[in-house]
Amino acid sequence: MGRIKQILKEEVLKEAYSGVEGYLQAIAQMTGEKQRIYYTWILNNMKKVNVVNHTDSKVLTYHIKELLRKTPSSMICQKKGCYETAFRTALNRDIHIEYVEGYVQSLIPIVHAWNYYPEENIYFDLTNDIAWKGEESHFNEYYEVKRFGGYELSQWSSITGYAGGFLESPQFMREIIDTNGEMYNRDEWDYDDEEE
């Protein structure tokens, strides 16, 4: 009987709260106080972005081809490998690319990672462009929650032990909850200061 109740509850929520924003609002309303801080932070920081194919930029196309040439195919652009793909793309030293985590609207809203090329203001998703090439895109809308520059990306990878998936990591959630949504600015930390 418990499983039937859960399925009915999920179906009612789908009808009442459609799309990524509605899905997250429903979760925020159903959770306790601490989790509500986290989901409210996500909602407050989420913005819809236009993601295009990386081949829309000649510069980006060149650098992605070089990255793919240097990286074993088992380590990048795999279906269900968005975190690893976006992470490795952002670590490319030949071009400044940022790592992005957020949500995509597919059949249901899912957490996803893709990249941003600030020089041309382009969001792109190699997982969608390459791993799903030739198949119809199953991502309808992209919602950025957090963009990570190189230093911050390395910091969060070190903190969590993972190459992405930070929005779902306990460490990331804990920081949002502990700071009441005011994340520490790791780019401003000076690790060279010595105590006298």
N, C-alpha and C positions, 0 to 999 in steps of 0.2 A: 504493500500500500504506500510506503514511503517513496518509492521510485515513481509511482504514478503521480503523487503530489508534486514531486520535483519537476516532472515533465510538464504538468499543467502550469505550474508556476513559471517555468521558462517560456512556455507558449504565450501566456498572458503578458509577460514582460516584453516579448518580441513585438506584440501588437501595440502595447502602450508606449514603448520606447524603441522606435526604429532608428537605424543608423548608429554610427559610432558614438556620437554625443549622447543619444538616448540610452544606449547600452551602458555607458559609463555613469550617467546620471542614475540609472536604476541600481547599479552596483553601489554607488555612493549612498543611496538611500537605504539599502539593505544592510550595510555594514555597520560595525561599531564605530565609536568615536575616532580611534586612531586610524583605522582604515579609511574613514571618511575624509580625514585630513589629506591622505595620500591621493585618493580619487578626485577630491576637489582640486588639489594641486594640478593633477593631470588635466582636468577640464579647463582650469584657468590658464594653462600653458599650451594648450593644444590649438593648432591653427591648420586650416586646410591649405595644402600646397599643391601646385601643379607639377607633376612628375612627367618628364619627357624621356624619350629614348636618348641614350648617350651619344648616338651617332648624329644628333642634331648639332653637335659642336665638333668642328674639325680638330681642334686642339685636344679635346677630351677623347675623341675617337683614337687619335694617335697614341696617347698615353695609356688608354685602356688596352689597346692592342699590344703595347710593350709589356704591360702588367701581365696580361694573359700569356704572353710568350715566356715570361720569366717564372710564372707560378704554375706548379703542377695542377692539372685540371681537377684532380680529386680534392683540392683545397679551396677552390673558388668556383662560383657560379653553378652551384648544385641546387636542384629543387630542394626546398626546405632547408637551405643553407644560407639564409639571408644575413644572419649575424656575422658569420665567418666571412662571407663575401664583402659585405659593407666594411667590416673591420679591416680586412687585408687591403681593400681599395683605399681606405683612408690612411693607411700606413705607407702608401706609395710615396717615396721621397722625391720623385721627379716632378710632382705637381701638388699644389695645395688642394686637398679634397677633405671634406669633413664627413663625419659619421653621424647619421640621424636615426633616432628611434621614435616610433610613434605607432599609430594604428592605421590599418587599411580596412576598407570595407570590401569584404568578399561575400561569400554566402552569409558569414557572420563576421563581426569585427574581430580582427586578430592583431596582436602585437607584431611589428615588422621592423626591419632595418633597411635603410637605403643610404644614399650619399647626396652631398651637396657640393657643387663646384662654385665657390663664391665669386671668382673672377668673372664668370659669365652669368651668375645668378641662376644656375641650373640645378634642379633636383633630378636625380636619375637613379634607376634601380636595375643594377646588373643582373640580379636574380630573375627579374621579370624579363629583361631584354635578352638575356643569353640562355639561362636555364630553361625558360619556358618558350624560347624562340620557336616560332612556327605554330604555337598554340595561342588561342585567344586568351588575352589577359584576364585573369580572374580577380584583379584588384580594380575596383571601381573608383575609389577615392582614397587619397592619402592625407593623413593628419599628423603633422610633426608635433611631437611633445618636447623633445630635447635634442639639441644639436651639440655634438662634442668636437672640439678642436683636438689637435694631436696630443697636446700635453694632458688635457682632461681625459681623453680616451685612454691613454696609457695609465693614468691614475686609476680609473675605474676598472680597467682590466686587471691591474695589480690588486686592487681591493677585493674584487669578486673572484678572481682566478679564472675568468672567462673572457672570451673574445666577443663580447656583446651580450645582448639580452639583459641589459642593466635595469630596464624598467620593471622587470619581473624578479630582480634579485633582492633577497632580504636586506642586503647592505644598503642598496639604493632606497628601498622603501623606508628603512629605519632612519636614514638621514632626512628624508622628507618629513617624517613624523616627528623626529627629535628637534628639528629646526622650525617646525610648524610651517613648512613649505618654503622657508628661506634657505636654500642650499648654500653650503660653503662655497666660496669662490676660490677654487684651487689654483687658478691662474695668478692670484695675488699673493699666494703663500711664498715666503722667502725661506727656502730651506738652508741657505748659506749663513743666516744669522746665528751667531754663537752667543751663548749666555756668558755674561762676565761674572 
